[in-house]
């Protein structure tokens, strides 16, 4: 079973979330890949949506090898087992953290455009990504939500490694996942179209969910509005 693209994955994820009784949820998506998925979830649930920016911390000699992650709001996760095995020093960790904090701040400015961060205090947050392999960035994001006072956290993803989800169950209130393949290998293998999401696509989707709905037009004796054809 594969998803056509992230939009298809979001709709199928929303179909699992819709029957649940989740009062006044807020959807927070991890950019970039989680945003098209989160957009479909938010649209199906009639929920608010925003982003929660997180960044992977890479090993000094191999940036793609994750040793932890940070997220806006102060959340940080370190993979101590990998750090100890590779002999990565505290100085290396702090250097990687400082580098990614700069990029995280840049993305927050770009995606939020001066708007305040979403107020999650006491809210039920549906945290969405396009898939989870090792779960480092998700862990950092979940810890940020704890720091920010979220009332309840529902982790929602189309596809994830089952052993990772089992560990994450201890850190969130609920997990909703469409498919947990015994061997994940790579998230992109479970999508027919897994092209990289651009900043422009993220900004377009955020603009669509942030755009206020037009007020209803009142037609009555005192409204001043003209009925059709009047």
DACOR-V140608 format. One record per pair of residues at least 6 apart in sequence whose ideal C-beta (glycine too) atoms are under 6 Angstrom apart, sorted by the first residue. I is the first residue (numbers start at 1). J is the second residue. If there is no record, write none. Layout:
i=I j=J
i=I j=J
This chain:
i=1 j=179
i=2 j=190
i=2 j=192
i=3 j=9
i=3 j=158
i=3 j=191
i=4 j=192
i=5 j=193
i=6 j=36
i=6 j=37
i=6 j=130
i=7 j=36
i=7 j=40
i=9 j=37
i=9 j=158
i=10 j=37
i=10 j=40
i=10 j=41
i=11 j=40
i=12 j=178
i=13 j=41
i=13 j=156
i=13 j=158
i=13 j=178
i=14 j=40
i=14 j=41
i=14 j=44
i=16 j=176
i=17 j=176
i=22 j=124
i=25 j=47
i=25 j=124
i=25 j=126
i=26 j=48
i=26 j=123
i=26 j=125
i=27 j=38
i=27 j=41
i=27 j=42
i=27 j=47
i=27 j=49
i=27 j=126
i=28 j=50
i=28 j=52
i=28 j=125
i=28 j=127
i=29 j=35
i=29 j=38
i=29 j=51
i=29 j=128
i=30 j=54
i=30 j=129
i=31 j=51
i=31 j=202
i=32 j=197
i=32 j=202
i=33 j=130
i=33 j=197
i=34 j=128
i=34 j=129
i=34 j=130
i=35 j=202
i=35 j=205
i=37 j=128
i=37 j=130
i=38 j=49
i=38 j=128
i=39 j=205
i=41 j=128
i=42 j=49
i=49 j=209
i=50 j=118
i=51 j=111
i=52 j=141
i=53 j=72
i=53 j=104
i=53 j=107
i=53 j=108
i=54 j=69
i=54 j=71
i=54 j=137
i=54 j=140
i=54 j=141
i=55 j=70
i=55 j=100
i=55 j=103
i=55 j=104
i=56 j=66
i=56 j=69
i=56 j=136
i=56 j=137
i=57 j=67
i=57 j=68
i=57 j=69
i=57 j=96
i=57 j=100
i=59 j=65
i=59 j=67
i=60 j=92
i=66 j=136
i=67 j=79
i=67 j=82
i=67 j=83
i=68 j=77
i=68 j=78
i=68 j=79
i=68 j=136
i=69 j=77
i=69 j=136
i=69 j=137
i=69 j=140
i=70 j=76
i=70 j=100
i=70 j=140
i=71 j=140
i=71 j=141
i=71 j=144
i=72 j=108
i=73 j=144
i=73 j=147
i=73 j=148
i=74 j=144
i=74 j=147
i=75 j=140
i=75 j=143
i=75 j=144
i=76 j=140
i=77 j=136
i=77 j=139
i=77 j=140
i=120 j=148
i=120 j=150
i=121 j=149
i=122 j=151
i=123 j=151
i=124 j=151
i=124 j=152
i=125 j=145
i=125 j=150
i=125 j=153
i=126 j=154
i=126 j=156
i=127 j=155
i=128 j=156
i=129 j=157
i=131 j=157
i=131 j=159
i=131 j=187
i=132 j=138
i=132 j=157
i=132 j=160
i=132 j=164
i=133 j=161
i=133 j=184
i=133 j=187
i=135 j=164
i=135 j=168
i=142 j=171
i=142 j=172
i=145 j=153
i=152 j=173
i=153 j=172
i=153 j=173
i=154 j=174
i=155 j=172
i=155 j=175
i=156 j=176
i=157 j=177
i=158 j=178
i=159 j=179
i=159 j=190
i=160 j=177
i=160 j=180
i=161 j=184
i=162 j=180
i=165 j=175
i=169 j=175
i=188 j=194
i=217 j=225
i=219 j=225
i=219 j=227
